[in-house]
Amino acid sequence: MSTPVEFRRDGNVGVILIDNPPVNALRHDVRVGIMDGLKAARDDDALKAVVIACKGRTFIAGADITEFGKPPKAPSLLDLIAALDEMPKPTIAALHGTPLGGGFELALGCHFRVAAPGTRPGLPEIKLGLLPGAGGTVRLPRLIGAEKALKIILSGEPMPTKAAVADGIIDEIIEGDLLAGAIAFARRVVEEKRPLKRLRDRDEKLAPARANLQALSELITPSVRRARGSRAPMACLEAVKNALSMPFDQALKRERELFVELLMGEESKAQRHLFFAEREAAKVPDLPESVKPREIKRAAVIGAGTMGGGISMCFANAGIPVTVVESSADALKAGLGKIEKNYRATAARGGLTPEDVDKRMALIKGVVDIEATADADMVIEAVFEEMPIKKEVFGKLDRIVKKGAVLASNTSYLDINTIGATTGRPGDVLGTHFFSPANVMKLLEIVRGDKTSPEVLATALAVSRKLGKVPVVVGVCDGFVGNRMLRARSIEGERMLIEGALPQELDAAIVEFGFPMGQCAMGDLAGLDIGWRKRKGTGQRAPIIDALCEMGRFGQKTGKGFYRYEGGARTPIPDPEVEALIVATSKRLGVARRPIDRKEIVERMIFPMINEGARLLEEGIARRPGDIDVVWVYGYAWPVWRGGPMFYADAIGLPYIRDQLTKFAAHSKDKNLEPAALLKKLAAEGRGFASLSEKAA
Ligand SMILES: NC(=O)c1ccc[n+]([C@@H]2O[C@H](COP(=O)([O-])OP(=O)(O)OC[C@H]3O[C@@H](n4cnc5c(N)ncnc54)[C@H](O)[C@@H]3O)[C@@H](O)[C@H]2O)c1
C-alpha cells in the first residue's frame, strides 16, 4: 500500500505532501508520515525550511472521527504540533479548501500560513459537542485575540477568507500554483531571515480580553441558549479563559483534559452518533448506485400557502426556476407577497444582497393556471390536507405534466399509495414532506410509495441534496415517522392536562429537557384549529384543545390559545381562563386532579414516542433507529446533544422504558402505551436499538 504522506526536497525546502482523500483526515498513518517528514527536515542541514501541503480538495479537514473513543495511537496530533514548536527552521502551512479542526490546529503550530484564494479555516468541534483539543483554544487567541477566537470556536463555522487574511491567520494569499508559491514564500522567509515567533511565545493579543473578562463570558450566552443545556460552549469559554490566565503549557494541558471529558461524555457521543446517522440516512440499501437520478431543471409547486411558499424559496435558493400555481389571483398575490417579504427580511439582516433577492424572485413565476406545469421536471403539491383535493390535483397533473416528471406530495399524513393510484403513473409519485418553515428546516422526509420507482426515489434524494436538506427515506403510514411519533406525545400530553398538569408545567418540563418549546406553545404557534377541524366528524376528541377552539382560542393567530399573547407578541403568558377550563374539564370527566412532577411529565411524553419509534422499525416504515433520530433532530428540534429519541432510549436503558410504559398503559387503560414487541424483545435480550444498526451494517 502506498503511504498517504510523501516527503520530498525542493532545493533547500523540505515538502511534506499529504494525500488522504477525501478530506486528508489526520488518520494514524497520516500522523506517522507527517512526523517522519518533520524529523527528516529537521535532521537535514541542507534543508532550511519546511512546507506542509495537501493534495486533493482541501488541506487537512480534521481528525479521523472513527478513531474517537478508541485507544490513542502515537504520534498524536499534539505530538506533531509539539515537534513543530521545537522546529528550528521556518515551517509553512500551505492551506486550501477548508482546513478544519485538527488541520487548522496543525497549521497554527506552524510559523507561517499561506493559502489559496477561497480558503476557509475553522474549528467545528463544537458541532460534535467538543472543543478544539489540540491547542486551538490556546493558540488562536494568541494570534487574533480571545474574543474573536472564542467567536470562531463557538460558531463552529469556517471563517471567510477575507477575515482570515485581515486577522493575520493567513500571512499571504497565493494566486496560481499553491505549492510552488508556498515554496517560494519559504525561500523568501529564509533569505530575509524573518524572525520565527511561535504562537506559544506570543502574548500581546491577550491583553484586551484579560482587561475585560466579563465581555468574554457574555459571548457564550447565545450559544448556551441555542445549545440548550449542552456543556460544550461552557467548556470552550473555560478553555479560552485558561489561555488568558494560565501559563501556555498548563492551559494546553487543561484544554486536553476538558476535551477528553467532553469526548467521554454522553453529549458528544450523541452528537457523533448523529453525525454518522445523518450520513447513513441518505443511503438506501436497495437502491443501487447504478440507478441514476433524473435531471431537474425546472420545478413547479402547487399551492402558495405556508409550505408551498417555503418550498418555492428552496428551489429559487438553489437556482432552479419554479412555477407556483395558486387557485386564485388573490391567494397567489398573498403567497408571492409573503415570499418577497421573507427575502427582504433576510436582506435587512444582511443575509442576502438586494440583488440576490431580485434574482431569486425572478426565478419564481406565479400563475393561476395549472396547465403551466406541463414542462416541469418535478412538481410538488402543497395544497390543503384533504384527500379529495389532493386526488383532484394529481388527476390534473397526470393529464398535464410531461412524461418522466416526478410528481410529489407534501402531505403530512395522507396515504401516498392512494394519491399515486389516482394517476396513470404511480411509479413517478412519492412524498416529499418538508417541515415548517420549509426554507429553513433541514429535514426532508422522503415517503416511498409501494410503486415509487427507484429512479424517482434517487431523484428525490438528489434534489434534496441540491436544496441543502437532510433526507430520510420512510415508508407509507399515517403521519410517517415524525408526525406519528408526535401524535403519541400529544395524546399523553393532553391526558396529563386532564389528570392535573397545566400547559406551562408541561412546556417547562420539555424545555428543561432541551426542546426550544413545549407542545402547548407549539400548538399555539401552528394553530390549534388544524387538528380540531380534522377531528370534526371523525368521532375523535381532544377534550381540552377542542374546548379551546370552541372558545375561538386557535393560538397565536387569534392572540389566545393555550396561552395569552399580548399586542401581537409571541411570548406565551399563562392564562387563568385556560386553567379554569382545564380544571372544569377534569371535573366534567370525573378525574381528581393531582400534581404531576417534571420527571413524570418527561417520561410520559418521551417514552410513548420511543415506543412508536420501535413500532415504526418493526413495520419497516423507518429503516434504522438512526433515521428516526435524524428526523427528530432536524424536523422537530430534538436537542442534538441527546442524540435523538432512539439514542436516548439506549442511554436510559430499554428495560426501564418497558416497565414504565407497562405502568402507563395500565394506568391509562390505553393499549397503545403497551411496550412494542421489538422494545420488549431488545430489553429482554439486554440489547439496545443501536444493536439493530450494527447487525444491518
Ligand atoms: N403547515 C405545516 O406546518 C406543514 C408542515 C408539513 C406539511 N404540511 C402539509 O403541506 C400542505 C400544505 O399545507 P400549508 O400549511 O401550506 O397549507 P396552507 O393552507 O397554508 O396553504 C395551502 C394553499 O393551497 C392553495 N390551494 C388549495 N387548493 C388548491 C388548488 N387546487 N390549486 C392550487 N392551489 C390550491 C390554497 O389557496 C392555499 O394557499 C398540506 O398537505 C399540509 O399537511 C404542512
The ligand as an SDF file (V2000), in Angstrom:
LIG
                    3D

 44 48  0  0  0  0  0  0  0  0999 V2000
  -48.0560   23.9350    7.8480 N   0  0  0  0  0  0  0  0  0  0  0  0
  -47.2010   23.0000    8.2240 C   0  0  0  0  0  0  0  0  0  0  0  0
  -46.5640   23.1220    9.2470 O   0  0  0  0  0  0  0  0  0  0  0  0
  -46.9970   21.7970    7.3510 C   0  0  0  0  0  0  0  0  0  0  0  0
  -45.8320   21.0480    7.5180 C   0  0  0  0  0  0  0  0  0  0  0  0
  -45.5880   19.9560    6.6850 C   0  0  0  0  0  0  0  0  0  0  0  0
  -46.5190   19.6210    5.7270 C   0  0  0  0  0  0  0  0  0  0  0  0
  -47.6700   20.3620    5.5820 N   0  0  0  0  0  0  0  0  0  0  0  0
  -48.5910   19.9620    4.5220 C   0  0  0  0  0  0  0  0  0  0  0  0
  -48.4150   20.8370    3.4310 O   0  0  0  0  0  0  0  0  0  0  0  0
  -49.6560   21.0110    2.7370 C   0  0  0  0  0  0  0  0  0  0  0  0
  -49.9680   22.4880    2.6830 C   0  0  0  0  0  0  0  0  0  0  0  0
  -50.0580   22.9870    3.9860 O   0  0  0  0  0  0  0  0  0  0  0  0
  -49.9640   24.5340    4.2990 P   0  0  0  0  0  0  0  0  0  0  0  0
  -49.7420   24.6610    5.7530 O   0  0  0  0  0  0  0  0  0  0  0  0
  -49.0340   25.1820    3.3760 O   0  0  0  0  0  0  0  0  0  0  0  0
  -51.4350   24.9940    3.9630 O   0  0  0  0  0  0  0  0  0  0  0  0
  -51.9560   26.4400    3.6000 P   0  0  0  0  0  0  0  0  0  0  0  0
  -53.4000   26.4640    3.9110 O   0  0  0  0  0  0  0  0  0  0  0  0
  -51.0870   27.4850    4.1900 O   0  0  0  0  0  0  0  0  0  0  0  0
  -51.7490   26.5280    2.0210 O   0  0  0  0  0  0  0  0  0  0  0  0
  -52.4460   25.7610    1.0760 C   0  0  0  0  0  0  0  0  0  0  0  0
  -52.5620   26.5890   -0.1740 C   0  0  0  0  0  0  0  0  0  0  0  0
  -53.0080   25.7790   -1.2350 O   0  0  0  0  0  0  0  0  0  0  0  0
  -53.8750   26.5570   -2.0480 C   0  0  0  0  0  0  0  0  0  0  0  0
  -54.7230   25.6560   -2.8140 N   0  0  0  0  0  0  0  0  0  0  0  0
  -55.7440   24.8940   -2.3690 C   0  0  0  0  0  0  0  0  0  0  0  0
  -56.2390   24.1460   -3.3790 N   0  0  0  0  0  0  0  0  0  0  0  0
  -55.5310   24.4510   -4.4870 C   0  0  0  0  0  0  0  0  0  0  0  0
  -55.5570   24.0300   -5.8280 C   0  0  0  0  0  0  0  0  0  0  0  0
  -56.4410   23.1280   -6.2400 N   0  0  0  0  0  0  0  0  0  0  0  0
  -54.6660   24.5540   -6.6970 N   0  0  0  0  0  0  0  0  0  0  0  0
  -53.7700   25.4750   -6.2900 C   0  0  0  0  0  0  0  0  0  0  0  0
  -53.6990   25.8940   -5.0170 N   0  0  0  0  0  0  0  0  0  0  0  0
  -54.5580   25.4010   -4.1350 C   0  0  0  0  0  0  0  0  0  0  0  0
  -54.6280   27.4230   -1.0880 C   0  0  0  0  0  0  0  0  0  0  0  0
  -55.1630   28.5650   -1.7060 O   0  0  0  0  0  0  0  0  0  0  0  0
  -53.5520   27.7500   -0.0640 C   0  0  0  0  0  0  0  0  0  0  0  0
  -52.8810   28.9500   -0.3690 O   0  0  0  0  0  0  0  0  0  0  0  0
  -50.6560   20.1740    3.4890 C   0  0  0  0  0  0  0  0  0  0  0  0
  -50.7470   18.9150    2.8830 O   0  0  0  0  0  0  0  0  0  0  0  0
  -50.0570   20.0580    4.8710 C   0  0  0  0  0  0  0  0  0  0  0  0
  -50.4750   18.9100    5.5680 O   0  0  0  0  0  0  0  0  0  0  0  0
  -47.9160   21.4390    6.3710 C   0  0  0  0  0  0  0  0  0  0  0  0
  1  2  1  0
  2  3  2  0
  2  4  1  0
  4  5  1  0
  4 44  2  0
  5  6  2  0
  6  7  1  0
  7  8  2  0
  8  9  1  0
  8 44  1  0
  9 10  1  0
  9 42  1  0
 10 11  1  0
 11 12  1  0
 11 40  1  0
 12 13  1  0
 13 14  1  0
 14 15  2  0
 14 16  1  0
 14 17  1  0
 17 18  1  0
 18 19  2  0
 18 20  1  0
 18 21  1  0
 21 22  1  0
 22 23  1  0
 23 24  1  0
 23 38  1  0
 24 25  1  0
 25 26  1  0
 25 36  1  0
 26 27  1  0
 26 35  1  0
 27 28  2  0
 28 29  1  0
 29 30  1  0
 29 35  2  0
 30 31  1  0
 30 32  2  0
 32 33  1  0
 33 34  2  0
 34 35  1  0
 36 37  1  0
 36 38  1  0
 38 39  1  0
 40 41  1  0
 40 42  1  0
 42 43  1  0
M  CHG  2   8   1  16  -1
M  END
$$$$
